[in-house]
Amino acid sequence: MMKALVQVIMLTTGSMAQFGSYSTDDKFNVSPEFALHLVNDCKAAKYATKKDQQLAEASDPEVKAKADQDAADKAAAEAKAKADQDAADKAAAEAKAKKSSNK
């Protein structure tokens, strides 16, 4: 089975053994790992689409681990915000009940 390829758009001119000479805006279909290298290390390309970026980053264990951690942090923050709101709602309801019982 063939590995999925990622399309990158070159930001510079130059040459590579795999492709020969290239110019700005040339497009290449490369492995996700090579796309990461061209974009992050060389700063010589950008991803053609958001999907290409996601595919490339999913192949990098460090990027995947950070994305997983970010998702877990977001879920924890949302759960804490909901718990805080529930506690505030409960306290407000109790205060209202106490105030109406004192009348």
Secondary structure, DSSP 4 states (H G I P E B T S, - for coil): -PPP-EEEEESS-EEETTTEEE-TT-EEEE-HHHHHIIIIIS--EEESSHHHHHHHHHT-HHHHHHHHHHHHHHHHHHHHHHHHHHHHHHHHHHHHHHHHHT-
